[in-house]
Amino acid sequence: MTEAFIEEENKLIAQEYKELLRISYRTLTDDDKKMIRKAFDTAVDAHKEQRRKSGEAYIFHPIAVSKIVASEIGLDATSIAAALLHDVVEDTDYTLNDIEQLFGETVARIVDGLTKISIMDKDEDRPLSMQAENYRKMLLTLNDDVRVIIIKIADRLHNMQTMGSMRADKQVKIASETLYIYAPLAHRIGLYNIKGELEDLSLKYTEPEVFKDLKQKIAESKEDQDTYINNFANIIKEGLTKEGLHFSIKGRPKSIYSIRRKMVAQQVNFDEVYDKFAIRIIYKSDLANEKFIAWKIYSIVTDFFRANPTRMRDWISNPKSNGYECLHTTVMGPQNHWVEVQIRSERMHEIAEKGYAAHYKYKNNGEKQDDNLEHWLDKLQEALVSEETNAVDFVEQFKMNLYAKEIFIFTPKGEIKSLPKGATALDFSFSIHTDVGLRTRGVRVNGKLVPLSHILTSGDQVEIITSKQAKPTQQWLNYVTTGRAKTKIKSSLNEERKNISLEGKDILRRKLKTQRITLNEKSINELVRFCKLKTSNDLFYRVAIGSIDNQIIKDYAASRNNTFINFFKNKIRKSSSETEIQSEEITNKYDLIVFGKDEEKLDYKFANCCNPIPGDNVFGFLTINEGIKIHKNNCPNALQLQSNYAYRVMQAKWIDSSQQEFKTDLCLTGIDNMGLVNKVTQVISNNMNINIYSISFNSTGGVFEGKITVGVKNKRLLTAIIQRLNSIQGIDKIYRN
C-alpha cells in the first residue's frame, strides 16, 4: 500500500471518529469524550496491522459497532468505549488487565463478556448440545451487565451488513444463527429496528432470490404507498390540528422478512398481503397527559375511518414486558383498504426505537433500574441457572417465548400478570411460584372451574386451587406452553423417576439372583440392549413399574446360554438386510442428486418433514443414524439445522430425475361447485397422466378445503398441474403442503 493510500485511510478513520461523537444519542460530557478518545486511540493502536476480508482496515469495524451503539441503540459513553475495544483482547496483544488499568472495572467486565461470546461464535464445529450450552452462557451475561449482549447485537448487525466477501456456506451459517438467536434477543430487549434489519439481512443470505424479488416489489410499490399515506394524513390532519395537538404522521413499511413470513404462513402472494405498512401518529405531550391525548387521537381517527374491533391493542394501559407502549388499531382507510394505525407519544416512540437505553433518559432521579427489564432478567436468570434444564430444550423454549405475543391476566386480588399468548391455566400457576405450580389441583377462570389445559385470554381473572397431595404427571407437559413451566415439570418428573429407578434396581437385583445372574455393569448393559432401551435408568424404571416382568428376565437369562448361536444369526440377518437396502438405494436414487463441488454420488434418503422433489432447491444433511437426508432449502427445519449443525450441511443438486416418481401433497381452497372433485381428477389423471394416491375434500358453508397426494417426477410437472388446476372455476388457492 502506498503512503498516499494510508494517509487517505487515516483521514477517513478520523472522520468516522468525529461522526461517532456527533451522532451520539446521549449528551457527552468532557470526561465522556476523553474516555471515548482514549478508547479510540487504544483500538487504533491495537488493530493497526489488521485488515478485514474485504481489505479495509480492521478499525472501521469497531468504529461502526460503536456508531450503532451510540446512535441506533443510544447507550452511554462507557458502552461506546467498550464497543470500540470489543475485539482488542481477543485479537491483539492487549490483556484484560490492560483494559482494566486503562478504563476501569466496568469497561473491562463488558469487554470480557464480549470476548467470551466471540470465542464461542468462532467454534463452528461444536455439536448442538455444546452450542446450546454456549448460548446459555452467553445469555447469563445479561444479568451481569445487559450492555454486553446489546453491544454483541450491534456487533452482529455490522457483521451482517458487511458479509459480502465471505464464502456462501459461512454466510448461510451466520445468517441462520442470527435468525435463531440474535434477532429474537433484539426483539425481546425492544430493539425493533435492529431486529427487523437483522431479519432482512438474514433472509438476503438464506433465501437470496426471494429477498431480491420482494425488495424489488416493495420498491415498485413505494410510490403508491407514499401517496396512500399522504391521502390518509390529509383527511385527519384538520381534525387533529383543531384540537391543538402537535404531531407528525409517518408511514412505517413492514420488513421484507415479516412480509415473507406472512406470505408463507397465510399461503398468499405479495399482492395479497394487505398490511405491508403501518401509519404512525407521533404526538408531543407531557407525561401526565400522554394517555388522555392518545385516546383523543384514536377518537379523531375513528371519526373519519371505521375501526376493526378485533384488531385493537392497548399497549399504553398495559405496556409490554420490554417497556413498549403504543396504541394500535386497524381502520378501513381510503380505497377501502385495512391499514394499521399506531398512536404514540415522542417518549414512547423513543423507547420503541432505542429500547433499553431510552428508559433511563426518562427515569426519575430516585429510580435506579427499570422494573420491567429487571423483572425479566430475574426470570431469565432463574431459568438459566437451573441444573435440570437441558441446554438444547432451553434454547428452543427461550426462542419460542421471546417472540410470543403477550396477554394480561388478573389474580384474585386484582394484580396483573403478563404471559405469552396461548398460555394455559397451568402456565399461570407456575408464573405465580414454582411450588404453586407443582401443587396445582384445579383452576378457576372468572369464577368457573376449568381444565388445567384451558387457554387463557387477556382480562381473565384466575384463581389457583392447590393441594399438598397434588403432583405433576407426564400429561402436564401437554398442558403448558411456557419454557418456565415445562422446565419445572420436567425437573419434578425426573426427580420422581430417579427415586422409582432406585427401587427398580433393588427389585432387578433380586430377580436376577433367582436366575443365578449377578447384577453388575456387564449384565445391566446386556439387559439394556436385550430390552432395546437407551440407559440403565430406563431399565430400572421399567422394572419398578412392572413393564419388564419375570418372563422378560427369564428370556434374557435363556439368551445368555445361546450367545454364540445368536451372534451368527444376527450377523446373517444384518448382512441380508444391508444387501436389500443397498440394491434398492443404488437402483432408485444414485442418479438423482450429487453432492459438493466435485458432484459426488453418495447414498441418501429424502426427509419426511419437507418431501423434496426434483427442481426444489435442496441441501444434504448428515444425520447420526440414517446417513444423508435431503431437505428443501425452505424446509421448516432448515434454519435450525444450518445454524446449529453447519459442519454437517452438504451442498446438493439434482441431476437425472427421469425414472423416479415422488409423492407430494397439494392443498386447495375455494368455492364449492357441483362436480368440482370430478373436474380436478380429470385434469390430473386423464389430461396429464398423473397418479393420484389420495384425495379428500371437505365443504362447509359453500367453501371447500381439499388435499390431494399426487405422484410427480419433478417440480416442472408439479407447476404445470397447479396451473391447470387454477383454471378450474371455483378454485381460489392452491399451494404445496
N, C-alpha and C positions, 0 to 999 in steps of 0.2 A: 504494500500500500504506500502511496506517495505521501509526502509531507502535506501537500495541499488537501488531499482527501482526509487525512487525520485532523487537520485544522478545521475543515468544514464540519466534520463529525463532532468535534468538540464544541463548535458553535451551536449545533443542533441540541447537544446534551444540555448546554447552558440554557437554551431557550425552553427546553422541556422543564427544567427546574423552576424557572420563573413562572411558567404556566401553572405548575403544581401549586405554588404559593397563591397565585391569582385566583384559582378556581376553588380553593378550599371552602367547604360549606361552613366550617366554624370560623369564628373570629380568632385569628392567631395573634398571640402576644409576642413581644420581643423575645422572651425566653423560648416560646414555641418555635419561632423562626430560627433561633440559634441551634436548638436541638435538631430540627429538620435539616439545617445546613450541615451540621456535624455528621448526621446520618448519611446525607447525600455524599459528602466528601469521602467518608469511610467506604461506602458502597462503590464509588467510582474507583478508589484505590484497589479495593479487593477484587473487582471484576475487570481490571484494566486489560488483562491478557485474554479474556474470554469473549467468544462470539457465539451467537445463536446459529442454528442450522440454516437460517435464511441468509446469514452472512453479516448481519448488523451487529454492532457492539452489544454485549450482553446487558450493559447497564440500562439500556432502553426498556428492558422487561421490568425490573423493579421500579423504575420511574412510572411506567404505565400502570402497574398494580397500585402504586401509591396514589396516582391520579384518580383511579376508580374508588379507592378508599376515601380520598379527600372530598371528591365531588359527588359521585353517584351514590355512595353509601353515607358519607358525611361523618366519618369518625374523627377522633381528636388527634392532636399533634403526636401523642405517644404512639398511636396506631399508624400514623403516616411514617414515622421514623422506623417502626418495626417492619412495615411493608417494604421500605427501602432496603432494609437489612435482611429480608426473609430468607435469601439464599446464601448469605455470606458464610455462615457457619458450615453449611453442608458442602459448598463448592469451593471454598478458599481456605487459606491458612489461618484465618481468624478463628478463635475459640469462643465458647460461650462465656468463659471468664473474661475475655477481652471485651465482649459486648457489655457484660455487667459492669465492668470498671468504667467503661466509656459512657454508658447510657442509663445505668441503674438496674435494679432488680426487675421492675415491671416489663421493660422492653426486652430484657434477657429472657424472661419467662415466656413471653409471646413468641419470640424468635425460636426458643427451644421447642415449643409446641408445633410451630410451623415446620421446623427441621424434621421432627419425628414423623409428621404426616407425609412430607415429601419423600422420605426414605421408604415409607410403606408403599407409596404410589409407584416407586421405581421397581419394586419387587414383582415383576409381571408374571412369573411362573409359579406363583404360590397357589395351592389348592383353594377351593371355595371356603372351606372351614377356616383356614388361616386368614384369608382376605376378609371374611366376615368379622373375625376377631379383631383384625386391624381397624375395620370401620368402627367397631365398638370402642376401641381405644381412642380413636380419633374423636368420637362423639363425647368421650369422657372429658376432653379438654374444654367442652362447653362450660362445665361448672367451674373449672379453674379460672378461665377468662374467656368469655364468649367472643372477644375480639380475635382470638386465634382462628376460630372457624370462619368468621366473617372475612378476615384477610385471606384465608385459604380459598374462599369462594371467589374473591376478587382475582386471586392468582389463577384459578381455574378459568375464569372468564377471559382473561387476557391470553392464556394458552389456547383457548378455543378460538379466539379471534385471529390467532397467528399460526394456525396448524397447517397452512397450505403446503409447507415444504416437507412435511412428514410422509412416511410410507403410508399407503392406503390402509393396510391392516392395523397400523398403530392409530390412525385417525378413527377407525371404527371402534377400536377398543376404548380409546379415551372418550369418544362421544357417548358410547353405551354406558360407561361408568358415570359420566356426567348426568345422563338421564336417570340413572339408577339411584344416585345418592346426592349429588350436589344441587341439582335443580329442586328436589324436594326440600333440602335444607334451606335453600334460599327462600322458598315459598313459606316455610314454617317460621323463619325469622322475620318475614314480612318484606323481603326484598323482591317485590313483584316484577319490577322492570328487569332486574338481573335474571330472575328465574325465567322470564319469557325469552330473553336473549340467549340464555344457556340452552333452552329447549330448541329454539330455532337453529342455532349453530350445530347442535347435535343432530337434528334432522338433516342438515346440509351434508353431513358425512355418512349417516346411517342409511338415508334414502335420497341420494343426490338428485335423481331425476324427478322425484315427487317434489322436493324442495324447490328446484328450479322452475317447475311448471306452476306451482302455487304462487311463487314470488312474482312471476310474470303476470299471472291472472290478477293478483292483488294490485300490481302497478297499473294494469289496464283499467281497473275499476275505481282507482283512486279519485279521478276527476268527478265521476258520478257521486261518489261518497261525499266529497267536499261540497258539491252542490246541494246534496240532501241535507247535510249538517247546517249549511247556511240557511236553507229554507226553514228548517226546524227552529233555528235560533231567531230568525226574523219574526216568526209567529209569536214567540213567547217573550221576546225582549221588552216589548212595550209594557206587558203586564208586570214583569219584574222591576222595571225602571219606575213605574208608578208607585210601587211600594217603597221606593227609596233605597233599594238594595244595590250594593256594589258587587259585581260578579263578572265572571268570564265563562264563555261556553266553548268547549273544545270537543273534538272527536278523538276517540281512543280506538285505533284499529286493533283487532284481535291478532295475536301472534300467529305466524304461519303454522307452528306446531299445534296450537289449540284448534285451528281450523281443520287441520289434517286429522286430529284426534276425533273431532266431531263428525267429520265425513266417514271415518271408519266405524265409529260407534253407531251412527244412525243410518249407515249404508246409503249415503246421499252424495251427489256430486257437488262441486264448488258452488254452482249457481243456486243450489237448494239450501245452502247454509244461510239462514236469514239474519243471524246476528253476527255479521263479520266485523262490526264496530259498535262502540257504545258512545253515547253523548254524555259528557261530563260537565256539570254546572258547579263551579267553584266560587264560593262567596266569602266576603270579608265579614268577620264577626268577632266580638269579644267572647270569652269562654262562657259567660253566664247565659248568653242568648243563642248559642250555636244550635241547640236542639230546636228551639222555637222557630228560628229562621229556616232550618232545613224543612220542617213540616209546612211552613208558609210557602216555600218554593214548590214543594210537592203539590200543594193545593192549587197553585197557579198553573203548573204544568198540566194537571188533570182537568183543569177548567177548559183547556184547549184540546187535549188528547185523552181518549178513553184508556184507562189503566187496565192491565190484566191482573185481577186479584190474586191469581195463583203464583205470580212472579214478583211478589213484594218481599223485600229483605231489609229489615231494620237493624243495621249494624251500629246504629248510634245509641239506642237504648241498651243494647246488649253487644258490646264490641267483641270481635273475635279474640281468641286467646293470645294471638300475637299482637294485639292492640289495634287492629284495623277497625276504623269507624267510617261508615258511609251509609247513605240511604239509597237502596237500589229499587227501581221499579221498571216495569216494561210497559210501554204505551203503544197504541196504534197511531203511528206518526203519519206524515204526509205520504200520499200514494198508497195508503192502506198497508204499510209495512210495519211490522212489530220492531220496535227499537228499544234497547235498554238505556235508561237514564240513571246516571249516578250523581247524587247530590252530596257535596261535602264542603266543609269549610277549608280555608287555607291551611289551618293547623292540621286537620285530618288528611288533607292532600299531601302535606309534607311528610307526615308519619307513614302514609301509604307508599310514598316514593322512597323514603330513606330508611323506613323500618326502625330498627333498634336505636339508631343514633338520634333520630328526631324526638324520641320520647324524652330524652334528657334535656333537650332545649326547652321543653315546655313543663319540666318538673318544677314544683315549688322548692324553695331552698331547703326546707326541712326534710324533703324526701330524698333518700339515697338510692333507692332501686325502684325499678318498675315492677309493680306487683305481679302483673300477668306473666312477664318474662321470668321472674324469679320463681313463680309457681310452676311454670312449665319446666324450668331447669331442675327443680326439686323432683318432679315426677320422672323426668328423664334419668336423673342420677339413680333413682331407686331401681329403675328397670335395668340400667347398665351394670350396676354392681351385683345384681342377683346372680349367685353362683349357679343356680339351677337353669338359667336361661341358655338355651342353645344359641350360639352366636349366629348361625345361619337363619334360624327362625326369627331371632331378634331383628336382624337387618330387614327381612321381609315384612315383619309386622310394623317396624318403625316406618318404613317407606309407605306402607299402606295407610297408616294412621296419620302421616304427615299431610297427605293430600285430602284427607276426609273433610267434608263439609261439617259444620257444627250445628248442634241443636241445643236448646236450653231447657233444663229440667228443674222443677222446684221440689225441694224437700218438704216434709210435713210442716216445718217451721217457716217456710217461705223463702229459704235460701236458694240461690240459683247455682246450678252446676252445669258446666258445658261438657258435652260428649260428642263424639263423631256421629254424623248422620248414619242411621242404620243400627245404632247401638240398641241393645236389648235391656230388659229389666234386670237381668243378671249382671250385665256390664255396669249398670248404675250402682248395684250393691258393692261391687269391687272398687268403684270410684270413690265410695264413701270411706272404706277401710278394708284392708285385706281380711281381717278377722270377721267383719260383717259379711263379706262375700262368701267366705268359706263356711259360714254358719247359716246361710240363707235357706229358709224353709218355704217361703212364699213371698209374693209381691202384690201390693195393691196399687193400681194406677187409677187416679181420680176416684178413689174410694171403692173400686171394683177389683176383686181378686182376678189375677191374670196369670198365664203360664210364665215360667222363667224366660222362655224364648220370645216373649211379647216384644215387638219392635216399638220403641218409644218415638214420640213426635214432640216438637217444640211446644212448651206450655204445659206438658203433663206434670201432675203432682204425684210423686212416687213415695210409697212407704214400704220399707223392707221389714219382713217378719223373720226373726232369727230363732234358732233352737240350738242348744248345746249338742243335741244328738245328730243334727244335720251335718253332712259332709259331702264333698264333691264326688261325682261319678264321671265315668268316661263320656257319658252323654252330654255333660255340661259343656264340653268343648264345642259341641254343635250349637249351643245356645248363646255363645258370645262372639263378638267381632273385634273387640279392642285387644291390643297386644298385652296390656297390663293384666286383664282378666285371664287370658289364655296362659300367660306365664305363671300366674299364681295357681291356677287349676292344675296345670301340668306338674308343677313343683309338689303340690299336695298329693296328687296321684302317684308320682314317682316315689315319694316317701312311704306311702302306704304299700306300694308294690314291693319296695325293699324289705319291709317288715314281713310281708307274706312270703317273699322269696327265702328269707332266713328260716322260716318254719318249714318251707318246702325242702330245703337242703337236709334238714334233720330227718324228714319223712323219707326222702330218697335214700339216705344212708341206711336206714332200717330195711327198706325194700330190697336194696342191692345185697344186703347181708344175707337175706333169705335165699338169694341166688348164688351165694358164695363169691360175690364180687365186692372188692373194696372200693369205696368212694375215694377216688384220687383224681389228679389232673387228667390222667390218661382216660379213665373211664368216663369222666364228665365230658371231655371233648368228643369221645366216641358217641355218647348218648346225644349230644347236641347235633352231631352230623346225622345220626340214625333218625332223629325226630325232625330233621330238616329245619332246625332253629338257627338263630343268629348268635345268641350269647348264653352263657351258663345261667344268668339271671332269668332269662326266658324259660329255661328248663325247670329251674326250681319253682318258679311261679306257677307253671302249668301242673307240676306235681302237687303243689299245695291246693290248687283249686279242683284237682281231680281230672283234668283233661288228659293227663298222662297217667293211665291206670296200670293195674297189676299185669294185664295182658301185654301191654306195650313193653313193660320191663322184662317180661318173660321172653318176648320176641327178640328183644335186644340181647338177652343172655344167650339165646339159641344161636343168634347170628355170630356171636364171638367164637362159637365152636366150628363155624364153617367159613372162617375168614378167608382162607386160601382159595376155596372154590368161588366165593363171592367176588374176590378180586378179579379173577379171569372172566366171570360173567359180565361184570361191569365194563371191563376192558372191551369185550366183544360188542356190547350194546353201544358204547360210546363211539367205537370205530365205525359201526354201520350207520349210526345217526349222523356222524360228521360227513360221511360219504354222500348221504342223501342231500344234506344241506348244500354241500359244495356243488354237486352236479346241478341242483336247481338254480342256485345263485348264478353260476357261471353261464348257463344257457339263457337265462332270462334277463340278467342285469348287467353283465360286463360290458355290453355295447351301448349303454345309455349315458353314463356320467364318467368324466375324467377329473383328476384332482391335481391341484398345484400348477405351477408354471410349466412343469415338464409333462403335464397332462397324463399322469399315471393312471392305469386301470387298476382299481382296487375293489375289494368286496364291500358291500354296503347294504343298508336297509333304509326304507322310507319311514320318516317319523309320522306317527299316527296323529300328532297334535295339529298338523297343518296339511297333510296329504299332498305333497308337491306333485305336479305333473310336468311333462316336458314343455319348456317355454317359460316356466316360472324362474325367477332369479333365485338361486339356491346357494347354500353353503354346506359343507360337511362338518359333522361334529363327532369327535372321537369319544365314545362312551366307555365306561369301565368294563361292562359285561357283554355288550351287544355290538361291539365293533363300531363302524362308522354309520351314523344316522344322517339322512339328508333332510334339511329343513328349508322352508322358504325364507327369503330374507326378511319378509314382514310377518313371520310366524310369531304368535303371541309370546313364545318363549325365547325368541331370538335375542332380545335386548339383554336378558339375564345371562344367557349363555355367552354372548360376545363380551359382556362386561366382566363376568366372574371367571370364565374359562377361556380367555383369549388364546392361550397357548394350545388349546385343543380344537380350535376352529380351523377348518381347511377350505381353501378356495376350491370351488367345484363348478363344472358347467356341463350342459347336456351335449351329447353328440348324436348318435343314430337312435331314433325312437320309433322306428317303423314297425317293430314287431310286437311291442307290448301295449296292453290296454290298461288304463288307470281309472280307478273309481273316484268320482268326485261328486260333491253334493251341490245342488243349486236350490236356492230359496226364492220363492216367488210370492208377490203380494199384488192385490188388485181388486177390481170389482167383479163379483161373481156373475157369470153369464151361463146360460144353458149350453151344454155341450163343450164347455171350456176344457175339461180334462181330456176329452176326445181329441180336440184340436192340438193340444200340447203333445200328446202321444204320437199323433200323426206326423207332426213336424219333426219330432226326434227320430222315431223308429222308421217310418215309411220313407220320408223325403231324404233323410241323412244316413240311414242305415246304422244308427247308433243303438247300442244295447241299453235298455232301462232295467236297472236292478231292483229299484223300489220306487214307489210313488205314493204320496199321501197329501190329501187336500182337506182343509177344514174351513167351513164357511160360517160366519157369524154376522148377522145384521147386514147381509149383502156384500160383505168384504171377505175375501178368502186369503188364507195363508197356505202355501204348498211347499213341499220338499221333494226333490227328485234326485235319485242317485243314478248317474249315467256312467258309461264306460267310454273314455276318450283316449286317443293316442298322444295328443299334445294340446298346448294352450291355444294354438291357432284354431283347431277344431272346436274347442270349447267356446271361443269367442264367436265363431260362426253360429253355434247353437243359440247363444244368448241373443245375437242379432235377429235370428229368425223368430225366436220366441217373443221378442219385443214388438214384433209386427202384429201379434195376435191382439185383437181388440179386447180391452178389459185388463190386460196385464199392466201394472203400474211400475213395478221394480223387479229386477232380477239380480241377484248377487250370489257370489260363491261363498259357501259356508266355510 
